Amino acid sequence: MFYSIAFHTLAAVIWVGGMFFAHQSLRPAAAQVLEPPLRLELWVQVFRRFFVWVWLSIILLFASGYWMLFSYFGGFAGAGLHIHLMHGGGILMLMIYLHVFFGPYKRLRDAVIIQDYPLAGAQLNQIRKLVGLNTVIGLLVIIVGSGGRYL
């Protein structure tokens, strides 16, 4: 159980912490310092690197989560409400991420390649909103997952 919880927590910190940093610190700094073409290219490069970590985090989160759910709790029937809420929040976050990755991020990347900066900017704005939403959900999931058993 120690390793499962440790890896589960580490994966959540990487994913949610990375979104929080990008949304609350990197985004405003990049907007203040860089002109749109450079800013858009920066985001393509940042996402290219960060999304590798998100994929790894998702695999680790779901693998360790289901391992704990079925080996420790005996399945969904033995899990408390906080585990169900954490699971539902994780599924929702995954769906939002998959939409970002296969939708706006792909269009952002393609628009930057052909230097269609208005289209790229619109895609980045959509990503900003979805990452903001996913960050809030992720923070709530962390709160429920870490403290929910004490409610």
MDAnalysis code that builds the backbone (N, CA, C; Angstrom):
import MDAnalysis as mda
import numpy as np

u = mda.Universe.empty(453, n_residues=151, atom_resindex=np.repeat(np.arange(151), 3), trajectory=True)
u.add_TopologyAttr("name", ["N", "CA", "C"] * 151)
u.add_TopologyAttr("resid", np.arange(1, 152))
u.add_TopologyAttr("resname", ["MET", "PHE", "TYR", "SER", "ILE", "ALA", "PHE", "HIS", "THR", "LEU", "ALA", "ALA", "VAL", "ILE", "TRP", "VAL", "GLY", "GLY", "MET", "PHE", "PHE", "ALA", "HIS", "GLN", "SER", "LEU", "ARG", "PRO", "ALA", "ALA", "ALA", "GLN", "VAL", "LEU", "GLU", "PRO", "PRO", "LEU", "ARG", "LEU", "GLU", "LEU", "TRP", "VAL", "GLN", "VAL", "PHE", "ARG", "ARG", "PHE", "PHE", "VAL", "TRP", "VAL", "TRP", "LEU", "SER", "ILE", "ILE", "LEU", "LEU", "PHE", "ALA", "SER", "GLY", "TYR", "TRP", "MET", "LEU", "PHE", "SER", "TYR", "PHE", "GLY", "GLY", "PHE", "ALA", "GLY", "ALA", "GLY", "LEU", "HIS", "ILE", "HIS", "LEU", "MET", "HIS", "GLY", "GLY", "GLY", "ILE", "LEU", "MET", "LEU", "MET", "ILE", "TYR", "LEU", "HIS", "VAL", "PHE", "PHE", "GLY", "PRO", "TYR", "LYS", "ARG", "LEU", "ARG", "ASP", "ALA", "VAL", "ILE", "ILE", "GLN", "ASP", "TYR", "PRO", "LEU", "ALA", "GLY", "ALA", "GLN", "LEU", "ASN", "GLN", "ILE", "ARG", "LYS", "LEU", "VAL", "GLY", "LEU", "ASN", "THR", "VAL", "ILE", "GLY", "LEU", "LEU", "VAL", "ILE", "ILE", "VAL", "GLY", "SER", "GLY", "GLY", "ARG", "TYR", "LEU"])
u.atoms.positions = np.array([
    [0.838, -1.202, 0.000],
    [0.000, 0.000, 0.000],
    [0.873, 1.253, 0.000],
    [2.001, 1.227, 0.684],
    [2.884, 2.391, 0.754],
    [3.262, 2.887, -0.636],
    [3.727, 1.982, -1.494],
    [4.169, 2.380, -2.830],
    [3.013, 2.886, -3.683],
    [1.870, 2.254, -3.566],
    [0.704, 2.688, -4.333],
    [0.293, 4.104, -3.968],
    [0.209, 4.384, -2.678],
    [-0.166, 5.742, -2.240],
    [0.906, 6.749, -2.638],
    [2.170, 6.372, -2.472],
    [3.262, 7.284, -2.813],
    [3.247, 7.637, -4.300],
    [3.132, 6.626, -5.167],
    [3.112, 6.887, -6.606],
    [1.849, 7.626, -7.027],
    [0.737, 7.282, -6.402],
    [-0.531, 7.949, -6.694],
    [-0.428, 9.442, -6.358],
    [0.098, 9.732, -5.197],
    [0.246, 11.130, -4.762],
    [1.237, 11.883, -5.640],
    [2.361, 11.265, -5.945],
    [3.362, 11.895, -6.793],
    [2.797, 12.233, -8.171],
    [2.056, 11.317, -8.754],
    [1.458, 11.563, -10.071],
    [0.454, 12.713, -10.012],
    [-0.337, 12.774, -8.941],
    [-1.309, 13.872, -8.799],
    [-0.601, 15.208, -8.634],
    [0.472, 15.218, -7.864],
    [1.232, 16.463, -7.659],
    [1.826, 16.960, -8.969],
    [2.378, 16.044, -9.747],
    [2.975, 16.443, -11.034],
    [1.915, 17.026, -11.961],
    [0.791, 16.343, -12.104],
    [-0.249, 16.797, -13.032],
    [-0.905, 18.081, -12.545],
    [-1.457, 18.072, -11.361],
    [-2.199, 19.236, -10.873],
    [-1.249, 20.390, -10.578],
    [-0.098, 20.091, -9.987],
    [0.877, 21.148, -9.716],
    [1.384, 21.796, -10.990],
    [1.594, 20.991, -12.016],
    [2.033, 21.536, -13.301],
    [0.991, 22.450, -13.922],
    [-0.273, 22.052, -13.832],
    [-1.353, 22.901, -14.358],
    [-1.444, 24.196, -13.560],
    [-1.351, 24.088, -12.238],
    [-1.435, 25.278, -11.389],
    [-0.309, 26.249, -11.725],
    [0.922, 25.750, -11.830],
    [2.060, 26.596, -12.181],
    [1.864, 27.252, -13.545],
    [1.486, 26.451, -14.538],
    [1.331, 26.992, -15.894],
    [0.238, 28.051, -15.946],
    [-0.880, 27.794, -15.288],
    [-2.029, 28.694, -15.357],
    [-1.825, 29.961, -14.532],
    [-1.251, 29.814, -13.353],
    [-1.173, 30.944, -12.430],
    [0.137, 31.732, -12.513],
    [1.204, 31.128, -13.035],
    [2.499, 31.805, -13.059],
    [3.063, 31.982, -14.463],
    [3.197, 30.879, -15.193],
    [3.813, 30.961, -16.523],
    [2.962, 31.757, -17.501],
    [1.653, 31.513, -17.520],
    [0.765, 32.202, -18.467],
    [0.828, 33.723, -18.310],
    [0.628, 34.276, -17.103],
    [0.682, 35.734, -16.997],
    [2.073, 36.305, -17.287],
    [3.114, 35.590, -16.906],
    [4.469, 36.082, -17.181],
    [4.750, 36.092, -18.673],
    [4.366, 35.017, -19.368],
    [4.587, 34.950, -20.818],
    [3.792, 36.030, -21.541],
    [2.559, 36.294, -21.094],
    [1.736, 37.332, -21.723],
    [2.336, 38.714, -21.513],
    [2.996, 38.911, -20.403],
    [3.579, 40.217, -20.093],
    [4.881, 40.457, -20.844],
    [5.630, 39.410, -21.130],
    [6.984, 39.574, -21.647],
    [7.110, 39.281, -23.137],
    [6.303, 38.355, -23.658],
    [6.500, 37.891, -25.031],
    [5.404, 38.373, -25.964],
    [5.792, 38.676, -27.193],
    [4.845, 39.000, -28.251],
    [4.121, 37.711, -28.660],
    [2.903, 37.855, -29.219],
    [2.100, 36.650, -29.517],
    [2.811, 35.542, -30.293],
    [3.555, 35.807, -31.381],
    [4.168, 34.667, -32.073],
    [5.128, 33.873, -31.179],
    [5.955, 34.569, -30.422],
    [6.879, 33.872, -29.524],
    [6.151, 33.188, -28.378],
    [5.123, 33.852, -27.868],
    [4.347, 33.285, -26.769],
    [3.658, 31.992, -27.215],
    [3.104, 31.995, -28.411],
    [2.423, 30.800, -28.925],
    [3.418, 29.663, -29.154],
    [4.575, 29.990, -29.688],
    [5.617, 28.967, -29.879],
    [6.086, 28.424, -28.537],
    [6.233, 29.303, -27.552],
    [6.598, 28.864, -26.210],
    [5.590, 27.842, -25.684],
    [4.300, 28.151, -25.820],
    [3.272, 27.249, -25.298],
    [3.280, 25.902, -26.001],
    [3.513, 25.886, -27.295],
    [3.601, 24.606, -28.003],
    [4.743, 23.782, -27.415],
    [5.867, 24.407, -27.169],
    [7.024, 23.692, -26.612],
    [6.780, 23.258, -25.163],
    [6.153, 24.128, -24.364],
    [5.836, 23.783, -22.980],
    [4.876, 22.597, -22.946],
    [3.803, 22.676, -23.722],
    [2.828, 21.580, -23.734],
    [3.451, 20.284, -24.240],
    [4.293, 20.376, -25.254],
    [4.932, 19.175, -25.804],
    [5.681, 18.435, -24.699],
    [6.376, 19.165, -23.854],
    [7.129, 18.540, -22.769],
    [6.226, 18.122, -21.601],
    [5.320, 19.012, -21.212],
    [4.480, 18.740, -20.053],
    [3.513, 17.594, -20.308],
    [2.987, 17.503, -21.514],
    [1.999, 16.463, -21.796],
    [2.596, 15.058, -21.723],
    [3.893, 14.896, -21.925],
    [4.527, 13.595, -21.690],
    [4.355, 13.216, -20.217],
    [4.577, 14.189, -19.317],
    [4.432, 13.950, -17.879],
    [2.976, 13.718, -17.492],
    [2.072, 14.392, -18.192],
    [0.653, 14.179, -17.902],
    [0.256, 12.755, -18.287],
    [0.676, 12.287, -19.449],
    [0.360, 10.915, -19.857],
    [0.898, 9.917, -18.827],
    [2.142, 10.107, -18.414],
    [2.728, 9.215, -17.407],
    [1.957, 9.296, -16.094],
    [1.577, 10.506, -15.705],
    [0.805, 10.687, -14.474],
    [-0.544, 9.996, -14.559],
    [-1.216, 10.115, -15.670],
    [-2.522, 9.471, -15.848],
    [-2.394, 7.953, -15.731],
    [-1.406, 7.399, -16.387],
    [-1.199, 5.948, -16.314],
    [-0.936, 5.533, -14.867],
    [-0.065, 6.266, -14.198],
    [0.281, 5.938, -12.815],
    [-0.890, 6.148, -11.864],
    [-1.641, 7.229, -12.066],
    [-2.803, 7.498, -11.210],
    [-3.856, 6.393, -11.316],
    [-4.210, 6.051, -12.521],
    [-5.261, 5.047, -12.689],
    [-4.769, 3.656, -12.311],
    [-3.531, 3.316, -12.640],
    [-3.007, 2.003, -12.267],
    [-2.925, 1.869, -10.746],
    [-2.354, 2.855, -10.077],
    [-2.232, 2.769, -8.616],
    [-3.599, 2.904, -7.948],
    [-4.459, 3.746, -8.496],
    [-5.793, 3.920, -7.922],
    [-6.619, 2.653, -7.985],
    [-6.646, 2.023, -9.141],
    [-7.408, 0.783, -9.265],
    [-6.753, -0.347, -8.470],
    [-5.436, -0.363, -8.415],
    [-4.745, -1.366, -7.601],
    [-5.197, -1.248, -6.143],
    [-5.180, -0.024, -5.600],
    [-5.598, 0.176, -4.209],
    [-7.085, -0.131, -4.036],
    [-7.886, 0.301, -4.994],
    [-9.327, 0.101, -4.892],
    [-9.677, -1.387, -4.784],
    [-9.064, -2.197, -5.637],
    [-9.438, -3.609, -5.667],
    [-8.638, -4.464, -4.691],
    [-7.405, -4.073, -4.365],
    [-6.630, -4.911, -3.443],
    [-6.833, -4.507, -1.984],
    [-7.098, -3.263, -1.725],
    [-7.244, -2.800, -0.345],
    [-8.706, -2.673, 0.077],
    [-9.529, -2.082, -0.798],
    [-10.942, -1.857, -0.465],
    [-11.855, -2.988, -0.938],
    [-11.353, -3.874, -1.759],
    [-12.181, -4.968, -2.271],
    [-13.137, -4.534, -3.365],
    [-12.855, -3.428, -4.016],
    [-13.709, -2.938, -5.098],
    [-14.500, -1.709, -4.680],
    [-15.355, -1.261, -5.563],
    [-16.130, -0.042, -5.317],
    [-17.059, -0.174, -4.109],
    [-17.597, -1.366, -3.877],
    [-18.543, -1.555, -2.773],
    [-17.893, -1.308, -1.415],
    [-16.590, -1.563, -1.302],
    [-15.898, -1.378, -0.036],
    [-15.257, -0.012, 0.139],
    [-15.375, 0.830, -0.862],
    [-14.726, 2.147, -0.824],
    [-15.681, 3.198, -0.268],
    [-15.112, 4.140, 0.461],
    [-15.904, 5.233, 1.012],
    [-16.300, 6.244, -0.050],
    [-17.181, 7.151, 0.336],
    [-17.657, 8.184, -0.584],
    [-16.499, 9.002, -1.156],
    [-15.494, 9.293, -0.335],
    [-14.368, 10.102, -0.820],
    [-13.619, 9.403, -1.957],
    [-13.564, 8.073, -1.922],
    [-12.910, 7.331, -3.004],
    [-13.742, 7.435, -4.284],
    [-15.055, 7.337, -4.152],
    [-15.935, 7.474, -5.325],
    [-15.834, 8.880, -5.918],
    [-15.784, 9.892, -5.055],
    [-15.650, 11.275, -5.540],
    [-14.296, 11.489, -6.216],
    [-13.250, 10.930, -5.617],
    [-11.923, 11.040, -6.219],
    [-11.914, 10.355, -7.586],
    [-12.516, 9.189, -7.680],
    [-12.568, 8.451, -8.938],
    [-13.337, 9.240, -9.999],
    [-14.506, 9.749, -9.622],
    [-15.303, 10.535, -10.570],
    [-14.580, 11.794, -11.024],
    [-13.946, 12.480, -10.084],
    [-13.176, 13.668, -10.448],
    [-12.020, 13.325, -11.369],
    [-11.354, 12.208, -11.116],
    [-10.251, 11.779, -11.974],
    [-10.714, 11.451, -13.385],
    [-11.857, 10.789, -13.500],
    [-12.418, 10.479, -14.826],
    [-12.757, 11.778, -15.566],
    [-13.377, 12.721, -14.861],
    [-13.713, 14.013, -15.475],
    [-12.455, 14.745, -15.937],
    [-11.429, 14.748, -15.099],
    [-10.164, 15.391, -15.481],
    [-9.553, 14.720, -16.707],
    [-9.619, 13.398, -16.744],
    [-9.094, 12.665, -17.892],
    [-9.834, 13.053, -19.167],
    [-11.151, 13.135, -19.106],
    [-11.945, 13.492, -20.289],
    [-11.595, 14.909, -20.777],
    [-11.449, 15.834, -19.854],
    [-11.070, 17.204, -20.230],
    [-9.680, 17.202, -20.862],
    [-8.753, 16.480, -20.250],
    [-7.397, 16.412, -20.802],
    [-7.389, 15.818, -22.206],
    [-8.111, 14.712, -22.396],
    [-8.145, 14.094, -23.724],
    [-8.700, 15.059, -24.764],
    [-9.722, 15.828, -24.371],
    [-10.263, 16.831, -25.294],
    [-9.201, 17.881, -25.621],
    [-8.506, 18.380, -24.596],
    [-7.458, 19.384, -24.824],
    [-6.379, 18.821, -25.743],
    [-5.917, 17.619, -25.452],
    [-4.795, 17.046, -26.196],
    [-5.144, 16.796, -27.660],
    [-6.296, 16.192, -27.890],
    [-6.655, 15.812, -29.264],
    [-7.414, 16.904, -30.017],
    [-7.831, 17.965, -29.332],
    [-8.565, 19.059, -29.965],
    [-7.738, 20.335, -30.020],
    [-7.915, 21.227, -29.060],
    [-7.259, 22.535, -29.125],
    [-5.733, 22.478, -29.203],
    [-5.094, 21.545, -28.504],
    [-3.629, 21.474, -28.559],
    [-3.156, 21.083, -29.957],
    [-3.809, 20.115, -30.575],
    [-3.433, 19.724, -31.936],
    [-3.638, 20.899, -32.896],
    [-4.764, 21.613, -32.737],
    [-5.024, 22.772, -33.614],
    [-4.031, 23.907, -33.329],
    [-3.667, 24.111, -32.067],
    [-2.656, 25.125, -31.722],
    [-1.332, 24.795, -32.394],
    [-0.903, 23.569, -32.247],
    [0.370, 23.126, -32.835],
    [0.364, 23.306, -34.350],
    [-0.710, 22.894, -34.994],
    [-0.801, 23.024, -36.451],
    [-0.851, 24.490, -36.882],
    [-1.567, 25.320, -36.139],
    [-1.674, 26.746, -36.476],
    [-0.336, 27.455, -36.315],
    [0.433, 27.094, -35.314],
    [1.750, 27.725, -35.129],
    [2.683, 27.321, -36.263],
    [2.607, 26.075, -36.708],
    [3.463, 25.614, -37.807],
    [3.212, 26.443, -39.062],
    [1.942, 26.742, -39.360],
    [1.639, 27.517, -40.578],
    [1.560, 29.023, -40.290],
    [1.900, 29.405, -39.078],
    [1.935, 30.803, -38.630],
    [0.574, 31.497, -38.723],
    [-0.480, 30.758, -38.457],
    [-1.828, 31.327, -38.349],
    [-2.039, 31.696, -36.879],
    [-1.481, 32.851, -36.493],
    [-1.456, 33.235, -35.085],
    [-2.828, 33.579, -34.510],
    [-3.763, 34.147, -35.279],
    [-5.103, 34.335, -34.708],
    [-5.775, 33.006, -34.327],
    [-5.670, 32.004, -35.194],
    [-6.226, 30.693, -34.877],
    [-5.497, 30.075, -33.692],
    [-4.178, 30.181, -33.681],
    [-3.392, 29.638, -32.572],
    [-3.780, 30.306, -31.262],
    [-3.960, 31.622, -31.289],
    [-4.364, 32.343, -30.085],
    [-5.720, 31.904, -29.580],
    [-6.646, 31.645, -30.481],
    [-7.976, 31.170, -30.080],
    [-7.886, 29.791, -29.438],
    [-7.032, 28.935, -29.967],
    [-6.857, 27.599, -29.394],
    [-6.199, 27.678, -28.022],
    [-5.208, 28.555, -27.894],
    [-4.552, 28.727, -26.601],
    [-5.534, 29.248, -25.560],
    [-6.420, 30.131, -25.962],
    [-7.430, 30.647, -25.042],
    [-8.382, 29.533, -24.585],
    [-8.749, 28.648, -25.497],
    [-9.601, 27.526, -25.121],
    [-8.861, 26.597, -24.162],
    [-7.593, 26.342, -24.440],
    [-6.778, 25.511, -23.544],
    [-6.688, 26.162, -22.173],
    [-6.486, 27.471, -22.122],
    [-6.391, 28.194, -20.849],
    [-7.629, 27.951, -19.995],
    [-8.792, 28.055, -20.600],
    [-10.040, 27.861, -19.858],
    [-10.171, 26.420, -19.356],
    [-9.856, 25.477, -20.205],
    [-9.991, 24.064, -19.825],
    [-8.950, 23.653, -18.783],
    [-7.741, 24.178, -18.906],
    [-6.720, 23.899, -17.893],
    [-7.113, 24.547, -16.566],
    [-7.689, 25.743, -16.614],
    [-8.184, 26.367, -15.389],
    [-9.250, 25.515, -14.725],
    [-10.180, 24.997, -15.518],
    [-11.227, 24.128, -14.992],
    [-10.623, 22.847, -14.415],
    [-9.710, 22.232, -15.151],
    [-9.085, 21.000, -14.686],
    [-8.259, 21.229, -13.423],
    [-7.656, 22.391, -13.299],
    [-6.888, 22.707, -12.094],
    [-7.803, 22.776, -10.878],
    [-8.939, 23.448, -11.026],
    [-9.900, 23.539, -9.913],
    [-10.405, 22.149, -9.535],
    [-10.773, 21.350, -10.525],
    [-11.236, 19.988, -10.250],
    [-10.131, 19.194, -9.560],
    [-8.902, 19.318, -10.076],
    [-7.769, 18.601, -9.488],
    [-7.514, 18.989, -8.044],
    [-7.603, 20.268, -7.737],
    [-7.416, 20.707, -6.350],
    [-8.515, 20.155, -5.452],
    [-9.743, 20.156, -5.954],
    [-10.847, 19.585, -5.175],
    [-10.664, 18.080, -4.965],
    [-10.209, 17.382, -5.986],
    [-9.959, 15.945, -5.867],
    [-8.865, 15.686, -4.832],
    [-7.835, 16.508, -4.830],
    [-6.764, 16.357, -3.840],
    [-7.309, 16.574, -2.430],
    [-8.147, 17.580, -2.260],
    [-8.744, 17.837, -0.946],
    [-9.591, 16.651, -0.505],
    [-10.439, 16.168, -1.392],
    [-11.324, 15.047, -1.057],
    [-10.490, 13.780, -0.815],
    [-9.523, 13.541, -1.678],
    [-8.714, 12.319, -1.543],
    [-7.867, 12.308, -0.285],
    [-7.342, 13.452, 0.099],
    [-6.463, 13.480, 1.279],
    [-7.217, 13.627, 2.585],
    [-8.332, 14.327, 2.586],
    [-9.041, 14.565, 3.836],
    [-10.425, 13.978, 3.922],
    [-10.911, 13.401, 2.824],
    [-12.290, 12.930, 2.768],
    [-12.647, 11.833, 3.741],
    [-11.703, 11.002, 4.080],
    [-12.021, 9.906, 5.009],
    [-12.316, 10.411, 6.422],
    [-11.973, 11.676, 6.677],
    [-12.219, 12.247, 8.015],
    [-13.538, 13.008, 8.109],
    [-14.269, 13.058, 7.008],
    [-15.567, 13.749, 7.039],
    [-16.622, 12.935, 7.763],
])
